[in-house]
Amino acid sequence: MAKASYDYRLGFGAWVNDMRNSALPLEQWPAPQMDDETVAGIVRALDVMADAGYQYLDTFGLYATTQYPLDIVSAFDDRERNRQLDRLFKAAEKRGIRFSMPLGLMTWGYDRIIEEDPEVRGKNADGSPHPHAMCGAHERSWEYIEKLIDAMFDRRDFGAVHLESADLGWCDCPKCAGQYGRAGYNARLNARAGDYIRQRHPGALTYTCPINWANWGLNEQGEQPKFTGADREAVLELSKHIDLFMDQGHRGRMLAWEDVPKMECAYGTSGGLWTYHGARLDRLSYFVPYPQRAAQFLREHHEHGARGCLYYQGPMDNPAVEVNSAVAGRMMQDVTRDPREVLEEVIETYYRPRNADARSRLADVFLAAEEAYFGQWDIAYMKEVQKLEPPGEFCVGLLFGLSPDLIGILWEPFLNAEGRMKCRKGLIAALRQLVEIEADFGDRARIDRLTRALMMMVQMLATIMGAKGEPWTD
């Protein structure tokens, strides 16, 4: 492994059907299915990840979304789901990748438990019942957590555990966050869980994702606030109890770069920029490649001490998703590589160009599309009006809903009227070049998907521009 590499290279599928290659147009997020299409999508992701050098796949929804039962273990008795999971774990093992155990720590998964055992329900700061969180000061809450950890390890060979304690909130009672503060309380939860896993299941990589440990929004210096004071000390103490602190950076990192060397565990991010896919949209209805920006962020984060990366995956039928994941994994193994060279390597692997010129010109198509979109982001609007750093995470569509929704990445705050016009012109130029070289590749199916995805972006932009009264014709 190259010296300038990431030690921990994890793919983040987020939820199992986010990697699905066929849409679930009427399904509420997160989609709970575990069927043949779910498995096929994840296996496709595993193929790309294995080629690119990822070590783990982290994805929620393997067993349950929000409804673990009181006894915990009956959640794992679904014969058909276990049959599909057998296929998944065997596919991962064959490709040299291990699954990470998804663990919402006191939230995500316990709605049924707190309904049937109300004594463990957490509280909001005003004393009202929390809709999703268990109380971390109640020992029976820990009995549920520990039973869940042990039950999952008993059934599957997990190589890692994803600890996430605040995505749906946290208990704010006087013994929990009311005593220790939001970050301090969540750090204590994760430290206790980390210790338990190390004692009971040694060898499993433990990592914490601190989503919601601090407010999102710019401070007076125009950046995401960083941990300071007691919160910072709590995070540094937590680093003694886990293997990796995964400061993903949905709207900016929470730990200052100068504090990274003080951590007693490894430090990681999600690579600075990523698309969240959801499951309701057609998989070829958008096209947002970012190989150059991925390489830039991975290199910068590595220079600041990041040695872990939880990199978002998605439906690999989408040509941009496949290229983004494939380039990022290769860059994680050696951040000094030329991203253009890596991109051409990926094109050689998947598109089978008939000559070097075709390979180079297809790389130009991906890079031109990247710049056509991201080069037009309305960053001033994001900072001045939304008071947010440019994400981080950006969702293609809406998370919640029961029908296919709009392609949100083509509207404000990402693109304004001028940005849409320039983006459309840039994508048309990329499409024109693609049409000129489409016969020069051995994998025609991939070329056809790439053509359709580019066309859909151009059409979506024209529709939005027309509806808003903006000039869109050539």
C-alpha positions in Angstrom: 0.0 0.0 0.0 1.3 3.5 -0.9 2.5 5.7 1.9 0.0 8.4 0.9 -3.0 6.1 1.4 -6.1 5.9 3.5 -5.9 3.0 6.1 -9.6 2.6 6.3 -11.5 2.7 3.0 -15.2 2.2 3.5 -18.1 2.4 1.1 -21.3 3.9 2.5 -24.4 2.6 0.8 -26.4 4.6 3.4 -29.6 2.4 3.1 -29.7 -0.8 1.2 -32.0 0.4 -1.6 -30.0 3.5 -2.2 -27.7 1.2 -4.3 -30.7 -0.4 -6.1 -30.5 0.0 -9.9 -34.3 0.1 -10.4 -36.3 2.8 -8.8 -38.9 2.3 -6.1 -41.1 5.2 -7.2 -43.8 5.0 -4.5 -41.7 4.0 -1.5 -41.2 6.2 1.6 -37.6 6.7 2.6 -35.8 4.6 3.8 -37.1 1.8 1.5 -37.2 -1.4 3.6 -37.2 -4.1 0.8 -34.6 -6.8 0.7 -35.4 -8.5 -2.6 -33.6 -9.7 -5.7 -33.2 -6.2 -7.1 -31.8 -4.9 -3.7 -29.2 -7.7 -3.7 -28.3 -7.2 -7.4 -27.7 -3.5 -6.8 -25.5 -4.1 -3.8 -23.5 -6.8 -5.6 -22.9 -4.4 -8.4 -21.6 -1.9 -5.9 -19.4 -4.5 -4.3 -17.9 -5.3 -7.8 -16.9 -1.6 -8.3 -15.7 -1.3 -4.7 -13.6 -4.5 -5.0 -11.9 -3.2 -8.2 -11.2 0.1 -6.5 -9.7 -1.2 -3.2 -12.5 -0.6 -0.7 -12.3 -2.8 2.5 -15.8 -2.5 4.0 -19.4 -1.8 2.9 -21.5 0.1 5.4 -25.3 0.2 4.8 -28.3 0.5 7.0 -31.5 -1.6 6.6 -30.0 -5.0 6.5 -32.6 -6.2 9.0 -34.8 -3.3 10.2 -35.4 0.4 9.8 -37.3 1.7 12.8 -39.0 -1.2 14.4 -36.8 -3.6 16.4 -39.0 -5.7 18.7 -38.6 -5.9 22.4 -37.0 -9.3 22.3 -34.6 -8.1 19.6 -33.8 -11.6 18.2 -37.0 -12.1 16.4 -36.0 -9.3 14.0 -33.5 -11.7 12.5 -36.0 -14.6 11.9 -37.3 -13.6 8.5 -36.4 -16.7 6.4 -36.5 -14.9 3.0 -34.6 -11.9 4.2 -31.9 -14.2 5.6 -31.7 -16.0 2.3 -31.0 -12.7 0.6 -28.5 -11.7 3.2 -26.7 -15.0 2.8 -26.2 -14.1 -0.8 -24.9 -10.7 0.1 -22.4 -11.8 2.7 -21.1 -14.5 0.4 -20.7 -12.0 -2.4 -18.8 -9.6 -0.2 -16.6 -12.4 1.1 -15.8 -13.5 -2.4 -14.7 -10.0 -3.3 -12.6 -9.5 -0.1 -15.0 -6.9 1.4 -16.6 -7.1 4.9 -19.9 -5.6 6.0 -20.1 -3.0 8.7 -22.8 -3.4 11.3 -25.2 -0.4 11.2 -26.0 0.7 14.7 -28.2 3.6 15.5 -27.1 4.1 19.1 -30.3 4.9 21.1 -32.0 6.2 18.0 -32.8 4.6 14.6 -34.6 1.3 15.2 -36.2 1.7 18.6 -39.6 3.3 17.9 -41.4 0.0 18.7 -39.4 -0.6 21.8 -40.1 2.8 23.3 -43.8 2.3 22.6 -43.9 -1.0 24.3 -41.4 -0.2 27.1 -42.1 3.5 27.8 -39.8 3.6 30.7 -36.8 3.7 28.4 -38.1 6.5 26.2 -35.9 9.6 26.1 -37.1 13.1 26.8 -36.8 16.4 25.1 -35.3 19.4 27.0 -38.8 20.5 28.0 -39.6 17.1 29.5 -41.9 15.9 26.7 -41.4 12.4 25.3 -38.9 12.0 22.5 -40.4 10.3 19.4 -37.4 8.1 18.6 -34.7 8.1 21.3 -34.1 5.8 24.2 -32.7 7.3 27.4 -29.0 6.5 27.7 -29.1 6.9 31.5 -31.6 3.9 31.8 -29.7 0.6 32.1 -32.5 -1.3 30.3 -31.8 0.9 27.2 -28.3 -0.5 27.3 -29.6 -4.1 27.7 -31.4 -3.6 24.3 -28.3 -2.1 22.7 -26.0 -4.9 23.9 -28.5 -7.6 23.0 -28.8 -6.1 19.5 -25.0 -6.0 19.1 -24.5 -9.6 20.2 -27.4 -10.9 18.2 -26.1 -9.3 15.0 -22.5 -10.6 15.6 -24.0 -14.1 16.4 -25.6 -14.2 13.0 -23.1 -12.5 10.7 -19.4 -12.0 10.4 -19.3 -8.2 10.6 -15.9 -6.6 10.2 -16.8 -3.2 11.7 -19.5 -1.3 13.6 -20.9 2.0 12.6 -22.0 3.9 15.7 -24.4 6.8 15.1 -26.3 8.2 18.1 -27.9 11.5 17.2 -29.3 11.4 13.6 -32.9 11.2 14.9 -32.1 13.2 18.1 -31.1 12.3 21.6 -32.3 12.2 25.1 -32.1 15.6 26.8 -33.2 14.6 30.3 -31.2 15.9 33.3 -29.1 12.7 33.4 -28.3 12.7 29.7 -27.6 15.7 27.4 -29.2 17.8 30.1 -26.1 17.0 32.2 -23.3 16.6 29.7 -24.5 18.7 26.7 -25.3 17.3 23.3 -21.7 16.5 22.2 -20.6 15.4 25.7 -23.6 13.0 26.1 -23.2 11.5 22.7 -19.5 11.0 23.2 -20.2 9.1 26.4 -22.7 6.9 24.6 -20.2 6.0 21.9 -17.4 5.4 24.4 -19.5 2.9 26.3 -20.6 1.1 23.2 -17.0 1.1 21.9 -15.7 -0.4 25.1 -18.4 -3.1 25.0 -17.6 -4.0 21.4 -13.9 -4.2 22.1 -14.5 -6.5 25.0 -17.1 -8.8 23.4 -16.1 -8.7 19.8 -12.4 -7.9 19.6 -11.1 -7.3 16.1 -14.1 -5.4 14.8 -13.4 -1.9 13.6 -15.4 0.6 15.7 -16.1 4.1 14.3 -18.4 7.0 15.3 -20.3 9.3 13.0 -21.1 12.5 14.9 -24.0 13.7 12.8 -26.1 16.2 14.8 -23.6 16.6 17.6 -23.4 20.3 16.7 -25.7 22.7 14.9 -25.3 23.1 11.2 -24.8 26.7 10.0 -22.1 29.2 9.5 -20.6 31.1 12.4 -19.2 34.6 12.4 -16.1 33.4 10.6 -18.2 31.9 7.8 -17.6 28.3 8.6 -19.2 25.3 10.2 -18.6 25.7 14.0 -16.0 23.3 15.4 -15.9 21.5 18.7 -14.5 23.7 21.5 -14.2 23.6 25.2 -15.9 20.7 27.0 -17.3 19.3 23.7 -13.8 19.1 22.3 -12.5 17.4 25.4 -15.3 14.9 25.3 -14.5 14.0 21.7 -10.8 13.7 22.5 -11.7 11.4 25.4 -14.0 9.3 23.1 -11.0 8.8 20.8 -9.5 6.4 23.4 -12.5 4.1 23.1 -13.0 3.7 19.3 -10.8 3.0 16.3 -12.0 5.8 14.0 -13.8 9.1 14.4 -15.7 9.6 11.1 -16.3 13.4 10.9 -18.3 13.1 7.7 -18.9 16.8 7.0 -22.5 17.0 5.8 -22.2 20.8 6.1 -18.6 21.1 7.1 -16.4 19.2 9.5 -16.9 19.5 13.3 -13.3 18.9 14.4 -10.6 21.5 13.7 -7.7 20.3 11.7 -5.3 21.2 14.5 -7.1 18.8 16.8 -6.7 15.8 14.5 -3.1 14.9 15.8 -4.5 15.0 19.3 -6.9 12.1 18.6 -5.9 8.7 20.0 -7.8 7.0 17.2 -7.8 7.5 13.5 -9.7 10.4 11.9 -11.8 10.2 8.8 -14.3 12.1 6.6 -16.6 11.3 3.7 -14.4 12.9 1.2 -15.8 16.4 1.2 -18.5 16.1 -1.5 -21.1 13.4 -2.2 -24.5 12.8 -3.8 -27.3 11.2 -1.8 -29.5 9.2 -4.2 -32.6 7.9 -2.4 -34.7 5.3 -4.1 -37.6 6.9 -5.9 -35.9 8.5 -8.9 -35.1 6.9 -12.2 -31.4 5.9 -11.9 -30.5 7.6 -15.2 -32.5 10.9 -14.6 -29.4 12.7 -13.4 -25.7 12.8 -14.1 -23.3 14.5 -11.6 -19.7 13.1 -12.0 -17.0 14.6 -9.7 -13.8 12.7 -10.1 -11.6 15.8 -10.1 -13.2 17.3 -7.0 -13.2 13.9 -5.2 -9.5 13.6 -5.8 -8.8 17.2 -4.6 -10.8 16.7 -1.3 -9.3 13.3 -0.6 -5.8 14.7 -1.1 -6.4 17.7 1.1 -8.0 15.7 3.9 -5.2 13.2 3.8 -2.6 16.0 4.1 -4.5 17.2 7.2 -4.3 13.8 8.8 -7.4 11.9 7.6 -6.7 8.2 7.4 -10.3 6.9 7.1 -13.0 7.6 4.5 -16.7 6.6 4.5 -17.4 7.2 0.8 -20.9 7.3 -0.5 -22.0 4.7 -3.0 -25.2 4.6 -5.0 -26.9 2.8 -8.0 -24.0 1.7 -10.2 -26.2 1.7 -13.3 -25.8 5.5 -13.1 -22.5 6.2 -15.0 -21.5 9.1 -12.8 -22.0 7.0 -9.6 -19.9 4.2 -11.0 -17.1 6.6 -12.0 -17.2 8.6 -8.8 -16.9 5.5 -6.6 -14.3 3.8 -8.8 -12.0 6.9 -9.0 -12.3 7.7 -5.3 -11.4 4.2 -4.2 -8.3 4.2 -6.3 -7.3 7.7 -5.1 -7.7 6.5 -1.5 -4.9 3.9 -2.1 -2.6 6.7 -3.3 -3.7 10.3 -3.1 -0.6 11.5 -5.1 -1.9 10.0 -8.3 -3.1 12.2 -11.2 -6.9 12.0 -11.1 -7.0 12.3 -14.9 -4.8 9.1 -15.1 -7.1 7.4 -12.6 -10.2 8.4 -14.5 -8.8 7.0 -17.8 -7.9 3.8 -15.9 -11.5 3.4 -14.8 -12.7 4.1 -18.4 -10.3 1.5 -19.7 -11.7 -1.0 -17.2 -15.4 -0.5 -17.7 -15.9 1.0 -21.2 -13.3 -0.9 -23.1 -12.2 1.8 -25.5 -10.8 0.7 -28.9 -7.9 3.1 -28.7 -6.2 5.7 -26.5 -7.8 8.6 -28.2 -11.3 7.3 -27.5 -10.4 6.8 -23.8 -9.0 10.3 -23.5 -12.0 11.9 -25.2 -14.4 10.0 -23.0 -12.5 11.3 -19.9 -13.0 14.7 -21.4 -16.8 14.1 -21.4 -16.9 13.2 -17.7 -14.7 16.2 -16.7 -16.6 18.6 -18.9 -19.9 17.4 -17.3 -18.4 17.8 -13.9 -17.4 21.4 -14.6 -20.6 22.2 -16.4 -22.5 21.4 -13.2 -20.3 22.1 -10.2 -18.6 25.0 -11.8 -21.9 26.9 -11.7 -22.8 26.3 -8.1 -24.2 29.5 -6.5 -21.9 29.4 -3.5 -22.5 33.0 -2.5 -26.2 32.2 -2.2 -25.5 29.2 0.0 -23.4 31.1 2.4 -25.2 34.4 2.5 -28.8 33.3 2.4 -28.8 29.7 3.7 -25.9 30.3 6.1 -24.4 27.0 5.1 -21.1 25.9 3.7 -21.5 24.4 0.2 -22.3 20.7 1.0 -20.9 18.0 1.7 -24.0 16.1 1.1 -26.5 17.1 -1.6 -29.6 15.2 -2.3 -30.7 14.5 -5.9 -34.3 14.6 -4.8 -36.3 14.9 -1.6 -35.8 12.3 1.1 -39.4 11.9 2.2 -42.3 11.3 0.0 -44.5 8.7 -1.7 -44.0 9.5 -5.3 -41.2 10.5 -7.7 -40.2 14.1 -7.0 -38.2 16.9 -8.6 -34.5 16.8 -9.4 -33.6 19.3 -6.7 -30.0 19.7 -7.6 -30.9 21.8 -10.7 -32.7 24.5 -8.7 -31.7 27.1 -6.2 -29.6 27.1 -4.1 -27.4 25.0 -6.3 -28.0 26.6 -9.7 -29.5 30.1 -10.4 -30.8 31.2 -13.8 -27.3 32.0 -15.2 -25.9 28.7 -13.8 -28.7 26.7 -15.4 -28.0 28.3 -18.7 -24.2 27.7 -18.5 -24.7 24.2 -17.2 -27.0 23.2 -20.0 -24.6 24.5 -22.6 -21.7 22.7 -21.1 -23.7 19.4 -20.9 -24.8 19.8 -24.5 -21.1 20.2 -25.6 -20.2 17.0 -23.6 -23.1 15.1 -25.2 -22.0 16.2 -28.6 -18.5 14.8 -28.0 -20.0 11.6 -26.6 -22.1 11.1 -29.8 -19.0 11.6 -31.9 -17.1 8.7 -30.2 -19.8 6.4 -29.1 -18.9 3.7 -31.6 -15.3 3.4 -30.2 -16.1 1.4 -27.1 -16.6 -2.3 -26.5 -19.3 -1.8 -23.7 -22.2 -0.4 -25.7 -24.6 -0.8 -22.8 -22.6 1.6 -20.6 -22.3 4.1 -23.5 -26.1 3.9 -23.9 -26.7 4.6 -20.2 -24.2 7.4 -20.3 -25.9 9.0 -23.3 -29.3 8.7 -21.6 -28.2 10.2 -18.3 -26.6 13.2 -20.1 -29.7 13.7 -22.2 -32.0 13.6 -19.1 -29.9 16.3 -17.4 -30.2 18.5 -20.5 -33.9 17.8 -20.8 -34.5 18.5 -17.1 -32.7 21.8 -17.3 -34.7 22.8 -20.3 -38.0 21.9 -18.6 -37.1 23.9 -15.4 -35.8 26.9 -17.4 -39.0 26.9 -19.5 -41.3 26.7 -16.5 -39.4 29.6 -14.8 -39.5 31.7 -17.9 -35.8 31.6 -18.5 -34.4 31.4 -22.0 -33.4 27.8 -22.8 -33.4 27.3 -26.6 -30.1 27.1 -28.5 
